[in-house]
Amino acid sequence: MADKELRTKSDKQAIDQFIHQVRTLPAKGGGEGRLIFALDATASREATWDQACHLQSELFMATEDLGGLAIQLCYYRGFGEFKATRFVNETGQLLNLMNGVSCLGGRTQISRVLAHAVKETRAKAVKAVVFIGDCCEEPVDELCHSAGELGLLRTPVFMFHEGHDPHAKAVFQQVSKLSGGAYVPFDRNSPQVLKDLMAAVAVYASGGAKALEDFSSRSSAEVKRLTQQIR
């Protein structure tokens, strides 16, 4: 029981820190926000892929009053397969895209996610990148270089880390820091955590730090408790 309580406290502290990092980012306003929603679709993530499909509506629902959000689904799986869909602005469209994907065993391709994000935001500003994954099997320097480019382009990457792999944690923290984003771990048994995080980044991408502050003030009791320390 003591271990569980310590784990719960640690998770809440991590989310507190995440919300704080997002709320202190420079505000971005004006027009429809573009967000890249990137997922590891290798075999180890099949259970959480299903969870993400169920929760993806939060990305749109949280931003209905903020001028809209356009989301591009980006994923990798199998033997070098990497896909990026068109940008969509309705939850049904995104759900249909995600339902068309099944997880396949393979190595991580986070470098391709970041390089793609650089290319997209050079063409037209991408206001945030969400990445959900559980491990990293690639050279760290290449990832950090692309993350630094995104930082210069003012496109923060929010690294949502499933599980407890220490190497992945270290890499994901570097990527989020260099890009100007944030890192937070989550447990597949706590869908509410992932739901809140997805909504928070969507609000930031659509309306900036001020919009996120307003969102937090009218959000759930759990989110209010997480943000009280910041105030």
N, C-alpha and C positions, 0 to 999 in steps of 0.2 A: 504493500500500500504506500509506503514511504517513497519508493522509487517512482510509482505512478504520479504521486503528488509533485515530486521534484521535476518530472518530465513535463507535467502540465504547466508548472510555473515557468520552466525554460521556454516552452512553446509560446506562452503569452508574452514573455519578455522579447522574444524574437519578433513577434508580430508588432509589439509596441515600437520596436526599433525600426521596423519596416515602414510603418505608418509615418513615423517621425521623418524618415529619410524622404519619403514621397512628398510630404507636406512642405519640406524645406527646399524642394526643387524649384527652379525658376518657373514662373507661371507661363503657360502657353494658351493663348486664346485665339478666337476667330476661326470660323469655318468648321467644317466637319473634320474631326480628328481621324487620322489613319493609324491603325494599330496592327502589328504583326503578331499573330498568336501561333507560336512555334512549339511543337511537341516532339518528343522522342517517341517514335512508334515502334520501337524494337520489342521483342517478345516479353522482356521483363516488366513492361509497362502496360500490359493488356488490361489489367484490372482498373488502373487509374485512367486509361483512355476512356473506358466506359463511363467512369465518374465525370471526366471532363466533358463528355458529350452531354451528360445530364445537366451539368452546371453552366454550360457555355452561354445560356440565355442571360446570365447575370451581366455579361459584358455589354449587352444592349440595353437591358432593363434599367441599369444604373445610370444610363446616359440619355434617357428619353427626353429630358428637359434641357439638355445642354447643347443642342444643335446637331446631334447625331454622331455616329461613330461608324467608320468603315473598317472592316476587319479582313485580313488575309490569313488564311490557314496555311501553315508551313510545317512540313513534317519530313522525317527521314525514317527509313526502315530497310530491312533486307540487305542485299549485296549492293551497296552504293546507290540505293534509290533515294532520291530527294525530290520533293514536290512542293510547289507553291501555287495556290489557287488564285483566282481573281479576288479582288476586294468585294465584299458583300456588306450590306447594311441592314439585313434582317436576320433575326435569330433562326428562322426556319431555313434560310439559305445556308447558314453556317452549319446547322445541324445535319442537313442533307449531305454536305461535303464531308463532314466527320463520319457520318454513318456509312459512307462509301469506302472507308479505310479500315483495314484489319492490321493488327500488329504482326510483324515478322522479325525473326531473329536477325541480328546484325550488329555491327559496330556503330558507335556514335559518330555523328557528322555535324557537330556543333559549329565547326569552322564554316561549313557551308551555310548554315543558318545566319551567322553573323555577316559573312560576305554578301549574302543575298540582301540582308537588311541595309548594308552600306549602299549597295546598288540601287535599291528601291528609294531610299531617302535622298540620294543624290538626284534622282529623277523628280521626285515630289516628296516633300517632308513627311516622314513617318514620326509620329510623336511619342511612340513607345513600342518596345518589343517585350512580349511576355514569353518566357521559355519555361517549360515544365519538363524536367528530366531527373534521372536518378544516378547517372554515372558519367564519367568522361574517360575516353580511351584515345585521346589525341594529344599532339604536342601543345604544351601550354602557351609557348611564345606566339604561335600563330593566332590563337584565340585572343590573347591579350592585345596583339596588334590591331585586329579588327575591332575589338571593344574600344580601344583608344580612338580609332577613326570615328566610331559612333559617338563617342564622347565629344569629339570636336564638332560633329554635325548636330549635337544637342539632341540625340536620340537615345534616351536611357534604356538599358536592358534590365528587366526585372526577372531574376533567376529564382524560380520556385523549385526547391530541391526536395524531391521525394526520397525518404529514407535517411540513412546515416553514414553513407560512404565518406570517409574523411578526405580522400583525394578530391572527389567531386566537390565537396564543400569548399576546399581551399581554392579550386579553380573557379567555381561559380562566384565566390566572393570577389576574386580579382576581376572577373569579367564585369560584374555589377559595378564595382568601384570605378574601374577605368571608363566605363560608359556613362557614369553619372546616375546609375540606377540603384537598385537595392536587391539584397539577397534575403531569403527567408526559407527555412525548412518547413515541411508539412508532413503529416502522417496520412496515409491513404484511408485510415479509419476515422479521420476527422474531416468530412466533406465540408463542414461549415467554415473551417479555416480557409480552404481553397476557394470557397464561394466568396468570402469576404475579401480576399486578396485580389481575385479577379475583378470584382466590382470596384475596388479601390483604384486599381491601375486604369480601368476603363474610364472612370470619372476623371482621373488625371489626364489621360490622353485626349479626352473630349473638351475639358474645361480648365485644366491647369490646377495648380496647388490650391487656389482659393476655392474652386469648385469642390475639390476633395474635402476641404475643411467644412464646407456647407453640408456636403453629403454625410460626413461623420456626425454632424450635430443632429441629424434626423434619422440616423441609422439605428440598428438594433442596440439593445442594452449592452450586449457583449462588446460591440465596437466602441460604444461610449466609454466603457471601462478601460478599453485599451488605449484610448486617446486622452484620458483624463490627465495622465502623467505629463503629457506633452504641454498641455495648457498650463 
